[in-house]
Amino acid sequence: MHKRYTLKNGIKVVTEYIPYVNSISIGVWIGSGSRYENEHNNGVSHFIEHMLFKGTYNRSAKQLASEIEELGGQINAFTGKEATCFYVKLLDQHYETGIDVLSDMLINPRLSEEDIEKEKSVIQEEIYMYEDSPEELVADLLSYATWKNDTLAYPILGTEQTIKNMNKDIIMDYILKTYNPHNIVISVAGNFDEDKLIYKLEDFFGNLTRKSNFNPMISSPVPNKEILVKNKDIEQVHICLTLKGIELGNDRLYTLLAVNNYFGGGTSSQLFQKLREEKGYVYTIYSYPSSYKNAGIYNIYFALNENYIENAMELVHNEIQNILLKKIDDDKIKKAKEQLKGSYILGLESVSSRMFSMGKSEIMLKKISEPKEILDKIDSITKEDVYETIDYVFSEGIISAAAVGRNVNQEDFKKIVWR
């Protein structure tokens, strides 16, 4: 059972007490991501995430890491399109150190000009690394194809040009706008004394008093019908496809997750069995929903030899038609629901997973569903729900697509995708 608190400065706190573990996971979530950027500061959310590890007025970069790691703990962060999270996982007896370090990073970042210049080089290298990772590259290319006229299309890392132009003024302007108490959620899961925890959070985070009216208008974009190809001299062609999807917070997403288990979510799925096990066209193939505020898509990814593209796409089209015409029988619906419940329950075994789930729900939706509520929603999925979701997602077919590899002709690829 989770609990909610609000610190005096407005920071929201969500907690889940788990008495049978000896650990604690603490995450500080900020409503900051590439979706809230513009063409001039694209990449600033991720850049700030890096900069907060470069040291504070109280600790060097090495001290920030060593104070946690010397206790056997972990400290890390990530940036997405709609949120940034800084987190630690520690033995429960060391929770105060975790709170101290995280609050110091957020409240007292040094942000020296020298460190900014160094980090520009680091992030440029990270961009180059993504260029060398075709699975990541094709995902970014597809995002641009799908959301071209919306900020959802922006790459999380930024571009070479926006990183080159990054400076302290851009960074401070964005921090003052987004790293304010009313745009922050602290999520805690594990073994702790509730009163002591809230007292320490108030003590360490209560000094954060930045004021901002940051309240971005969230668009409701419709996926573009577009196909993009990037030719790159690599052994395989990496392909990513977009179909209609379901937005974050919509209960139909549970139905889509169950459908996905059957269609392309694992090694027993239709896509994997047909394209890999029966035909041997691919090594990797999977499908997954991508859900955001007011927007959602359903993606299929696979990588293969360039000579198999047409045959593989033919099978993908066939599986889309099969699920539309034949749907899923009662027995397979039951199995897909059990698979979904099983993976969810197994995720509850981890204090970090519970912290991430609560934090994301609170920062994105301002509501948290208890495990029983979620399991009840999965149990309540009916055959009619499954059929309606299948029709909604698959009836329009493939909307957008991206391919990365050598010898891929864009016009030929379009004909194969939009046959």
LOKOL-541272 format. One record per residue: residue in one letter; x, y, z of N, C-alpha, C, CB in turn. Coordinates in steps of 0.2 Angstrom, whole numbers, plus 2048, in hexadecimal, padded with zeros to 3 digits. Glycine has a CB too. Layout:
BEGIN
AXYZXYZXYZXYZ ...
END
This chain:
BEGIN
M8047FA8008008008008048068007FB800806 H80380B7FB8088117FB8048167FF8098137F3 K80981B80180682180480982780180982180C R80582D8028078337FF8088388048018357FA Y80D83C80280F84280781084880281484180C T81084E80581285480181785880680C8587FF L81D85980482285D80881F86480882985C806 K82286880D82086F80E821873808823872814 N8268718048278757FE8238737F882F8757FC G82086E7F981B86B7F381D8657F081B8717EE I8238627F182685C7EE8218567F182D85B7F0 K81F8527EC81B84D7ED81F8477EF81684B7E7 V81D8437F482183D7F681C8377F682483E7FD V81E8317F381A82B7F381E8267F68178297EC T81B8227FA81F81D7FE81C8167FE82181F805 E8208117FE81D80A7FF82180680481C8067F9 Y81F80580A82380280F8227FA80E820803816 I8287F780E8297F080C82D7ED81282C7EE805 P82A7EA81782E7E981D8327E381D8297E8823 Y8317DE8188357D881883C7D98148317D3815 V83E7DF8118447E080E8497E48128437E3807 N84F7E48108547E78148577ED81085A7E3816 S8537EF80B8567F48068517FA8058577F17FF I8537FF80284E8058008508087FA84F80A806 S84C8097F684D80D7EF8498147EF84A8087E9 I84D8197EE84B8207EE84C8237E784E8247F4 G8478257E48478297DE8448307DE8438257D9 V8488347DB84583B7DB84483C7D384B8407DD W83D83D7D283A83E7CB8398457CA83483A7CA I83B8477C483A84E7C183684E7BB8408527C1 G8318527BA82D8527B48318567AF8268567B5 S8368537AC83B8567A883D8517A38418597AC G83D85279C83F84E79783E85179083A847797 S84084D78B84185078583A85378284484B780 R83585078482E85378282D85A78482984E785 Y83085C78982F86378C83586878A82F863793 E83986678583E86A78283C86E77C844866781 N84087177983F87477284587376E83E87C773 E84487676884A87476385087776584887775C H85187C76985787F76B85A87C77185688776C N85687977685987677C85886F77C856879782 N85686C77685586477685C86177985486276F G85A85C77E86085978186285B78886685977D V85E86178A86086479085E86079685D86B790 S85985C79685685879B85C85379D85085579A H85E85079886384A79886A84D79A864846792 F86B8537988728577998728587A187285D795 I86C85B7A386C85C7AB86D8567AF8658607AC E86A8517AD86B84A7B08728497B18678447AD H87684A7AC87D8487AC88084D7B18808497A5 M87F8547B08828597B48818587BB8808607B2 L87B8557BE87A8557C587F8507C88738537C6 F88284B7C48878477C688E8497C68878407C2 K88F8507C48968527C38988567CA8968577BE G8948567CF8968597D589185E7D789D85B7D4 T89285F7DE88E8657E18928697E58888627E6 Y89086E7E88948737EC89686F7F28908797EE N8948697F48968667FA89985F7F888F8647FE R89985C7F289C8567F089E8567E98978507F1 S8A48537E88A78527E28A384D7DE8AE8507E2 A8A484C7D88A08477D48A28407D78A38477CC K8A883F7D98AB8387DB8A78377E28B28387DC Q8A683C7E68A383B7ED89C83A7EC8A48427F1 L89883C7E789183B7E68918337E588E83F7E0 A8958317E18948297DF8978257E58988287D9 S89D8277E88A08237ED89C8227F48A78257EF E8998287F58958287FC88F8227FB89282F7FD I88D8217F688781C7F588B8157F488381E7EF E8908157EF89380E7ED89680B7F389780F7E7 E89980F7F789D80D7FD8998098028A1812800 L89280B80288D80780688A80180388880C808 G88D8007FD88A7FA7F98847FC7F58887F47FE G8828027F487D8057F187E8067EA87A80B7F4 Q8798087E687980A7DF8768117DF8758057DB I8798157DA87681C7D987681D7D187A8227DC N87181F7CE8708207C786B8257C586F8197C3 A8698267BF86482A7BC8628287B58668327BD F85D82B7B385B82A7AC8568307AA8578237AB T8568317A38528367A184E83379B85683C79E G84783579B84383279684083879283D82E799 K83B83778E83783C78B83384078F833839785 E83183E79582C84179982E8427A182583E799 A83483F7A283683F7A983D83D7AA83283A7AE T8408407B084783E7B184783C7B984C8457B1 C84B8377BA84B8347C18528337C384782D7C1 F8548357C985A8347CD85882F7D285D83A7CF Y85C8297D385A8247D88608217DB85681F7D5 V85F81F7E186481B7E58608147E886781F7EB K86480F7E88628097EC8678077F18618037E7 L8658077F786A8067FD86780180286B80C800 L86B7FE8078697FB80C86480081086E7F8811 D85F7FE81385A80281785D80781C8547FF81A Q86380481F86680882586A80E82286B803828 H86B80E81B86F81481986A819815874811814 Y86481981685F81D81286182481285881B814 E86382681886482E81986A83081486682F820 T86F82C81387482E80F87182E80887A82880F G86D82A80686A82A7FF8668317FE8658247FE I86283380385E83980386383F803859839809 D86883F80786D84480787084580087284380C V8738407FD8768417F78718437F187983A7F5 L86B8407F18678427EC8658497EC86183D7EC S86384B7F28618527F38678577F285F8537FB D86D8557F387385A7F287385A7EA8798577F5 M8738557E78738557DF86E85A7DC87284E7DC L86885A7DF86285E7DC8638657DE85C85B7DE I8658667E486486D7E786B8717E686386D7EE N87086E7E68778717E687C86F7E087A8707ED P87986E7DA87E86C7D58838727D387A86A7CE R8898707D288E8757D188D8787CA8958727D2 L88C8747C588B8767BE89087B7BC88487A7BE S8978797BC89C87E7BA89D87E7B38A387B7BD E89F8837B08A08847A98A587E7A68A388B7A7 E8AA87D7AA8AF8787A88AB8717A78B58777AD D8A786F7AC8A48697AC89F8697A68A08687B3 I89B86E7A589786E79F89A86D79989387579F E8A08707988A486F7928A68677918AA873791 K8A88657978AA85E7978A48597958AD85C79D E89E85B79889985679789685779089385879C K89785D78D89585D786898858782896864783 S89F8577838A385277F8A084B7818AA853781 V89F84A78889C84378A89684178689B843791 I89184678688B84578388B84477B88684A785 Q89084877889184777189384077089684C76E E89783D77489A83677389483177489F835778 E88F83377988982F77A88582F774885831780 I88483577188083576A88483176588083C768 Y88A83176588E82D76088D82576189682E760 M88D82476888C81D76A88581A76888D81C772 Y88081F76887981D76687981C75E874822768 E87D82075B87E81F753881818752883825751 D88581675688880F75588480975888F80F758 S87E80B75B87980675D873806759878807765 P87280275486D80374F86680275286D7FE74A E8657FE75885F7FD75B85C80475E85F7F8761 E86180776185F80E76485E81375E865811769 L86281375986281775485B81775086881674F V85981174F85381074B84D81274F852808749 A84D81175684881475A84781B75A849811762 D84D81F75A84D82675A84A82875385482975B L84C82574E84A82674784282574684E822742 L84082074983981F74983582474D83781874C S83882675383582B75783483275383982D75D Y83983374F83983974A83383874583F83B747 A83383274282E83173D82783173F83082A73A T82682F74582082E74881D83574B81F82974E W82183874F81F83E75282284574F82183E759 K82484574982884A74682685174882784973E N82085374881E85A74A81C85B75181785B746 D81E85675581D85775D82485676081885275F T82485976682A85876A82C85176C82A85D770 L82784D76C82884676D82D84376882284176D A82E84676383384475E83A846760832847757 Y83B84A76584284C76784684676A84285276B P84C84676885184176B85284377285783F767 I85283E77785483F77E85B84277F853839782 L86084077B86684277B86784977886B83D778 G86384B77486485277086785076A868857775 T86A85576686D85476087485776186A85875A E87885575C87F85875C87F86075D883856756 Q87B86375987B86A75987886D76087686D753 T87386A76387086D76987586C76F86986A76A I87886676F87D86577488386A77388085E774 K88586B76D88B86F76C88987676E88C870764 N88387876E88087F77087E87F77787A88176C M87E87A77B87C87A78288187E78687C872784 N87E88278A88288678F87E88779688388D78C K88288A79A87F88B7A187888E7A188488E7A6 D87789379D87189779D86B89379B87189D798 I86C88F79686788A79486588579A86988678E I86B88279D86A87E7A28668807A887187B7A4 M8698867AA8668897B085E88B7AF86A8907B2 D85D88E7A98568907A785188A7A88568937A0 Y8548847A685087E7A684F87B7AD8538797A1 I85487B7B18548797B884F87D7BC85B8797BB L8508847BB84B8887BF8448877BD84D88F7BD K8438857B683C8847B483987D7B683C8847AC T83D8787B683B8717B783D86E7BE83D86C7B2 Y8428707C184586D7C78428717CD84C86C7C7 N83B8717CD8388757D28348707D683487B7D0 P8328727DD82F86D7E182886A7DE82D8707E7 H82486E7DA81E86C7D881F8677D281A8727D6 N8258667CF8268627CA82A85C7CC8298667C4 I82A85B7D282F8557D582B8507D98358587D9 V82C84A7D88298457DC82F8407DF8248407D8 I82F83F7E583483A7E88308347EA83783D7EF S83382E7E78308287E88348237EC82E8257E1 V8318207F183581C7F68328157F78378207FD A8368107F68338097F78398057FB8318057F1 G83680280083B7FD8048397FE80B842800803 N83E7FC80F83E7FC81784080281A8427F681A F83B80681D83D80C82083880E82683D81281B D83A81282A83581582F83281B82C839817836 E82B81B82B82882082782982782A82081F827 D82882883082982F83383083283282782F83B K83582D83483C82F83383E83182B84182A835 L83B82D82783C82E82083983581E83982981C I83383781F83083D81D83484382182983D81F Y83684282783A84782A84084982683C845832 K84484382484A84482184984781A84E83D820 L84484581784384881084184F81183D84480D E83D85181683C85881784285C81983785981D D84685981D84D85C81F85185D819850858824 F85285981485785980F85485C80985985280D F84E85B80784B85E8018478648028468597FE G84686680984286C80A84587280884086C812 N84B87280784F87880584E87A7FD856877806 L84B8757FA84A8777F384487B7F28498707EF T8458827F08408877F083F88A7E984188C7F5 R8428877E484188A7DD83A88B7DB8458867D8 K8388907D88318927D68318927CF82F8997D9 S82B88F7CC82A88F7C582388E7C482F88A7C2 N8218907BE81A88F7BC81A88A7B68168957B9 F81F8857B681F8807B181987C7B182687C7B2 N81687C7AC8108787AB80E8777A480987B7AF P8128737A181287279980C87079781886E797 M80987279180487078E80686978A801875788 I80286478C80485D78980085C78380285878E S80385B77D80085A7777FD85477680585B771 S7F88537717F584C7707F784A7697EE84C771 P7FD8497677FF8487607FC84175D807848760 V7FB8427577F983C7537FF83974F7F383D74E P80183374F80783174B80783274480782974C N80D83574280D83673A80E83073681383B739 K80C83073080D82B72B81382C72780682A727 E81882972A81F82B727824825727822831729 I82882472382D81F72383482272282C81971D L83982172684082372684581E72584182872C V84A81F72284F81A72185681D72284F81671A K85A81A72686181D72686681772486381F72E N86A81871F86E81371D875813721870814715 K87780E72387D80D72788080672687B80E72F D88680672588A80072488B7FB72A891802721 I8857F872B8857F37308827EC72D8817F5736 E8837E77318827E072F87A7DF72E8857DB733 Q8767E173386F7E073286B7E773186D7DD739 V8657E672F8607EC72E85C7EB73485C7EB727 H85B7F17388577F273E8517F573C85B7F5743 I84B7F373D8457F573B8407F67418417F1736 C83D7FC7418387FD74783280074383B80274C L82C7FE7468267FF7438218027488227F973F T81D80774681880A74A81180874881981174B L80D80674D80580574C80280A7518037FE74D K7FB80A7517F880E7567F980B75D7F080F755 G7F98107627FA80D7697F581176E80180E76B I7F78107747F281377A7F681777E7EF80D77D E7F481D7807F78217857F881F78C7F3828784 L7FD82278F7FE8207967F882279A804824799 G7F681E79F7F181F7A47EA81C7A17F08267A5 N7EA81A79B7E48177997E480F79B7E3818791 D7DE80D79E7DE8067A07DE80179A7D88057A4 R7DD8037947DD7FF78F7E47FD78D7DA802788 L7E98007907F07FE7907F27F77927F5803793 Y7EE7F57987EF7EF79A7ED7E97957EB7EE7A1 T7E77EB7927E57E678C7EA7E67877DE7E978A L7ED7EC7857F27EB7807F87E87827F47F377E L7FA7E87888007E478B7FF7DD78A8017E6792 A7F87DB78C7F77D478B7F77D27847F07D278E V7F47D67807F47D47787FC7D47767F17D9774 N8007D87798077D877780A7D277980A7DE77A N8097CF77F80C7C978180A7C377B8097C6787 Y8047C37798037BE7738067C076D7FB7BE773 F8067C676B8087C87648107C97638057CF762 G8137CC76881A7CD76681E7CE76D81B7D2762 G81C7CD77381F7CF7798247CA77B81A7D077E G8257C477982A7BF77B82B7BA7768277BC782 T82F7B57798327B077482C7AB7728377AC777 S8267AB7768217A777481C7AA77081D7A477A S81D7B176E8187B576A8187B376381A7BC76B Q8137B57608127B47598177B675480B7B7756 L8197BC75581F7BF7518257BB7528207C7753 F8277BA75882D7B675982D7AF75682F7B6761 Q8287AC7578277A57558277A574D8217A2758 K8247A974A8237A974382A7AC73F81D7AE740 L82C7B17428327B473E8397B17408327BC73F R8397AF7468407AC74883F7A47488427AF74F E83B7A274C83B79A74D839797747836798753 E83479974383279573D83679773782A79773C K83779D73683B7A07308427A17308377A672D G8447A373784B7A573884D7AB73484F79F735 Y8497B073384A7B673084E7BB7358447B972D V84C7BA73B84F7BF7408527BC7468497C4743 Y8567BF74A8597BD7508547C07568607BF751 T8537C775584F7CA75A8497CD7578537D075D I8437CC75A83D7D07588397D075E8397CC752 Y8367D675F8317D776582D7DD7638357D876B S8277DD7678237E37668217E676D81C7E1763 Y81F7EC76E81F7F077481A7F67748257F1778 P8167F87798137FE77881880477B80C7FE77D S81780A77881A81077A81581577C81F813775 S81481678280F81A78581182078880A81678A Y80E82678681082C78980983078B813831784 K80A83678E80483A79080183C78A806840794 N7FA83A7897F683C7837F883977D7F6844782 A7FD83477D7FF83177680182A778804835773 G80182677380381F77380481C76C7FF81B778 I80981776C80A81476680C80C767810817761 Y80C80876280E80176381380075E8077FC762 N8197FD76181F7FC75C8207F575B82480075F I8237F37568267ED75482D7EE7528227E974F Y8327EA7558397EB75383C7E475183D7EE759 F8407E474C8447DE74A84A7E07468407D9746 A84F7DC7468557DD7428577D673E85B7DE747 L8597D773885A7D273485F7D372E8537D0731 N8607CE72A8647CF7248607D371F8677C8721 E8637D771B8607DB71685C7D77118657E0713 N85E7D171085B7CD70B8547CA70D85F7C7709 Y8537CB71484D7C87168477CD71884E7C471D I8497D37168447D971883D7D87168477E0716 E83D7D670F8367D670C8327D070F8377D5704 N8367CA7108327C47128307C571A8377BE712 A8347C871D8337CA72582D7CE7258397CC728 M82D7D47218277D87218217D571F8297DE71D E8217D071A81B7CD7188187C971E81D7C8712 L81D7C672281A7C27288177C772D8207BE72B V81A7CC72E8187D17338117D473181C7D7734 H8107D572B8097D77288047D172980A7D9720 N8077CB7288027C57298007C57308057BF726 E8047C67358037C573C7FE7CB73E8097C5740 I7FF7D173B7FA7D673C7F37D473A7FC7DD739 Q7F37D27347EC7D07317E97CA7357ED7CE72A N7EE7C57377EB7BF73B7E87C17417F17BA73C I7EB7C67457E87C874B7E27CC74B7EE7CC750 L7E27D07457DC7D37437D67CF7427DD7D873E L7D77CA73E7D27C573C7D07C07417D47C2735 K7D57BD7447D47B77487D47B974F7D97B2747 K7D67BF7517D77C17587DB7BD75C7CF7C275B I7D97BC7627DC7B77677D77B376A7E17BB76C D7D87AC76B7D37A876E7D37A97757D47A176B D7CE7A67787CD7A77807D37A47847C77A3782 D7D579E7827DB79B7857E17A07857DC794782 K7E37A277F7E97A777E7E87AD7827EA7A8777 I7E27B07827E07B67867E27B578E7D97B8785 K7DF7AF7907E17AD7977E87AD7987DD7A7799 K7EC7A97947F37A97957F77AF7957F67A478F A7F47B47907F87BA78F7F67BE7967F57BE789 K7F07BE7997EF7C179F7F37BF7A57E77C17A1 E7F47B87A57F87B57AA7FF7B77AA7F77AD7AA Q8027B77A38087B97A280A7C17A480A7B979B L8057C57A38057CC7A58057CD7AD7FF7D07A2 K8017C97B08007C97B78077C67BA7FA7C57BA G8097C17B780F7BE7BA8157C37BA8117B87B6 S8167C67B481C7CB7B381B7D17B881D7CD7AC Y8157D37B98147D87BD8157D77C580C7DB7BD I8137D17C78147CF7CE81B7CD7CF8107C87CF L81F7CA7CA8267CA7CB82A7D07CC8297C67C5 G8277D57C882A7DC7C982A7DF7D08277E17C4 L8247DD7D38237DF7DA8287DD7DF81C7DD7DC E82C7D87DD8317D57E18377DA7E28347CE7DF S8387DF7DE83D7E37DE83B7EA7E18407E47D7 V83F7EC7E683D7F37E983E7F97E48417F47F0 S8437F87E08457FD7DB83F7FD7D684B7FB7D7 S83C7F77D48377F77CF8307FB7D28357F07CD R82F7FA7D882A7FD7DC82B8047DC8297FA7E3 M8318067DE83280E7DE8318117D783980F7E0 F83480E7D28338107CB82C8117C983780C7C6 S82880B7CB82180B7C981D8117CC81E8057CB M81E8127D381A8177D681C81E7D481C8177DE G82381F7D38268267D18238287CA82D8267D1 K8238237C58218247BF81A8267BF82381F7BA S8168227C280E8237C280D82A7C580B81E7C6 E81082C7CB80F8327CE8118387CA8128327D5 I8178387C781983E7C381683E7BD82183D7C2 M8138397BA8108397B380983A7B38128337AF L8068367B87FE8367B87FB8397BF7FC82E7B8 K7FF83A7C47FD83C7CA7F88377CE7FA8437C9 K7F98317CC7F582C7D07F98257CF7EE82B7CC I7F88217D47FC81B7D57F78157D680181B7DB S7F78107D27F380A7D37F68057D87F08077CD E7F28037DD7F57FD7E17F67F77DD7F17FC7E7 P7FA7F27DF7FB7EC7DB7F47E87DA8007E77DF K7F07E87DF7EA7E47DF7E57E87D97E67E47E5 E7E57EE7D97E17F27D47E47F07CD7E27F97D5 I7EA7EF7CC7ED7EE7C57EC7E77C37F57EF7C5 L7EC7E27C87EB7DB7C77E37DA7C57ED7D77CD D7DF7DE7C97D87DE7C87D67E07C17D47E27CD K7DA7E57BE7D97E87B87DB7E37B27DD7EF7B7 I7E07DF7B47E27DA7AF7DD7D57AF7E97D77B1 D7DB7D27B57D67CD7B57D07CF7B27D57CB7BC S7CE7D57B27C77D77AF7C87D87A77C57DE7B2 I7CD7D77A47CE7D879D7C97D279A7D57D779B T7C57D57957C07D07927C27CF78B7B97D3792 K7BF7CA7887C17C87817BF7CE77D7BD7C277F E7B97D177F7B77D777B7BC7DD77B7B07DA77D D7BF7DE7817C47E37827CA7E177D7C77E3789 V7CC7DB77D7D27D97797D07DA7727D37D177A Y7CA7D876F7C87D97687C87E07667C27D6767 E7C67E576B7C57EC7697CC7EF7697C17EF76F T7D17ED76D7D77EF76E7DB7ED7677DB7ED774 I7DA7E77657DD7E475F7DB7E87597DC7DD75E D7D57EA7597D27ED7537D57F57537CA7EE753 Y7D57F77597D87FE75A7DF7FF7587D7801761 V7E37FA75A7EA7FB7597EC7F87527EE7F675E F7E97F374F7EC7F07497E87F27437EC7E974A S7E27F57437DE7F573D7E17FA7387D77F873F E7E57FF73B7E88047367EE8027337E880B739 G7F17FC7367F77F97347FD7FE7367F77F972C I8027FD73280980173480880873280F7FD730 I80980D73680881473580F81773380681773B S81481573781B81873582081373681D81E73A A82681473382B80F73483281273382A80972F A83780E73683E81173584280B73484081573B A84880C73084C80672F85380972F84B803728 V85880573285F80773286380172F862809739 G86780272A86B7FD72886E7FF7218677F6727 R8717FA71E8747FC7178707F971187B7F9716 N8707FD70C86D7FB7068657FB70786F7F4704 V8627FF70B85B80070C859806708859801713 N8558047038528096FE84B80C7018518076F7 Q84B81270384581570683F81470284681C708 E83F8146FC8388146F883680C6F88398166F1 D83B8086F783A8016F78377FE6FE8407FD6F5 F83A80170383880070A83180270B83D80370F K82F80870982880A709823806706828811706 K8258037008217FF6FD81F7F87018237FD6F6 I8257F67048247F07088207F170F82B7ED70A V8217F771281E7F87188167FA7178217FE71C W8157FE71280E80171080C7FD70A80E80870F R80C7F770A80A7F37048037F470280B7EB705 
END
